């Protein structure tokens, strides 16, 4: 059903309701931190400059030594040449470009988890998420509310889930418990392959008898091949009866149980 939907209908237009990406929304920069950056930049104080830049969530340049300095700020004073080298690259940008780099929006793949959760919380699946106390108080159709860690904790404690990640939704429909991991597979290769394999691992994770594990995946994995056998993702979800589906058919799946 998901493959047909992705290839025959306005799949992407519908999917935008689940994942309304906002690639142009810049990050907010604390004015006080930016003031420190400008001051240290103008005073040519590299130690103060790098300390101020490390206060931001996004460092303006890619450099393999920056994560070390984040984790061990004391290394800044011990390694002045490294600090000067990094700050030299920063100064090449100029203040205007530096601000743009610091304010760049999050990568779209990092927005997906919260967007899926927001979609679920809107009640689009027919029920609104409830607290653990209410969820456990009866056997009615329900979705469990909670943070990533809270859902994972519940899956391990109550549903016998044997993995330390991969829980984006816990639901109970028609007396059956469902654990699902949501992924948006935007392309082939690299990180996207890892995302796909992550969801497949969730499906294969042991849990109590009767607990249904599903991969709620959207994106390029549903594109039918024009030549040859298609992508490995397409082959994997079509060769075997793997419970993978688009978020757009999740409601229908839940009520069919």
ABEGO torsion letter per residue (X at the ends): XAAAAAAABBAAAAAAAABBBBAABBBBBBAAAAAAAAAAAAAGBAAAAAAAAAABABBABBBAAAAAAAABAAAAAABAAAAAAAAAAAAAAEAAAAAAAAABBBBAAAAAAAAAAAAAAAGAAGBBBBBAAAAAABABBBBBBEBAAAAAAAAAAAAGBABABGBABBBBBGGBBBBBBBBBBABBEEAAAAAAAAAAAAAABBBBBGBBBBBBBBEAAABBBABEAEBAAAAAAAABBBBBBBAAAAAAAAAAX
